[in-house]
């Protein structure tokens, strides 16, 4: 019973981390569109595009893991410990990474 309750909280924590990561990406996108470097928008630089792509990849992977945990629970699984733990681990690792990339590279 306790583990089943923790599964729900793990999924919730993963969703919160996903929201933080999405916010970091949104702020970074606004920044690179408005800032000019070498006479053109910063968003035209390939290295910047690669860094934003990496952030986007982490966010999408987090979202898919969270959605899988929720889908498994909705389809009458008694326990989703594995899915919820994977989602929480990946999302809570990806969120600070996205924030670090955003702050380090775009401000």
C-alpha positions in Angstrom: 0.0 0.0 0.0 2.8 2.4 0.9 4.7 1.7 -2.3 1.6 2.3 -4.4 1.2 5.7 -2.7 4.8 6.5 -3.4 4.3 5.7 -7.1 1.8 8.5 -7.4 4.1 11.0 -5.6 7.0 9.9 -7.8 5.0 10.6 -10.9 3.9 14.0 -9.5 7.5 14.9 -8.7 8.5 14.0 -12.2 5.8 16.2 -13.6 6.9 19.2 -11.5 10.5 18.7 -12.7 9.2 18.5 -16.3 7.5 21.9 -15.8 10.7 23.4 -14.5 12.7 22.1 -17.5 10.0 23.3 -20.0 10.2 26.8 -18.4 14.0 26.8 -18.7 13.7 25.9 -22.4 11.0 28.6 -23.0 13.1 31.3 -21.4 16.2 30.2 -23.4 14.2 30.3 -26.6 13.0 33.8 -25.9 16.5 34.9 -25.1 18.2 33.4 -28.2 15.5 34.9 -30.5 16.0 38.4 -29.1 19.8 38.5 -28.7 22.1 39.2 -31.6 25.5 37.7 -32.0 27.9 38.3 -34.9 25.2 40.4 -36.6 22.4 37.9 -36.6 20.0 36.3 -34.1 21.8 34.0 -31.7 19.3 31.3 -32.7 21.0 31.0 -36.1 24.2 29.6 -34.6 24.5 25.9 -35.0 26.1 25.3 -31.5 23.1 27.2 -29.9 20.7 25.1 -31.9 22.4 21.9 -30.7 22.3 23.0 -27.1 18.6 23.8 -27.4 18.0 20.5 -29.2 19.7 18.6 -26.3 17.4 20.4 -23.8 14.4 19.6 -26.0 15.4 16.0 -26.1 15.6 15.7 -22.3 12.2 17.4 -22.0 10.5 15.1 -24.5 12.1 12.0 -23.0 10.9 13.1 -19.5 7.4 13.7 -20.8 7.2 10.3 -22.5 8.4 8.5 -19.4 5.8 10.4 -17.3 3.0 9.7 -19.8 4.0 6.0 -19.8 3.7 5.8 -16.1 0.3 7.6 -16.1 -0.9 5.4 -19.0 0.1 2.2 -17.2 -1.7 3.3 -14.0 -4.8 4.3 -16.0 -4.9 0.9 -17.7 -5.5 -0.8 -14.3 -2.0 -1.7 -13.3 -1.8 -2.3 -9.5 1.8 -1.1 -9.3 3.8 1.3 -11.4 6.9 1.4 -9.2 9.3 0.7 -12.1 7.7 3.2 -14.5 7.2 6.0 -11.9 10.8 5.6 -10.6 12.2 5.8 -14.1 10.1 8.9 -14.9 11.1 10.6 -11.6 14.8 9.8 -11.9 15.1 11.0 -15.5 12.9 14.1 -15.1 14.6 15.2 -11.8 18.0 14.7 -13.4 17.0 16.5 -16.7 15.4 19.6 -15.0 18.6 21.0 -13.3 20.6 20.1 -16.4 18.3 22.2 -18.5 18.4 25.0 -16.1 22.2 24.9 -15.9 22.4 24.9 -19.7 19.9 27.7 -20.0 21.7 30.0 -17.4 25.2 29.1 -18.5 24.7 29.5 -22.2 22.0 32.1 -22.7 22.5 34.7 -19.9 
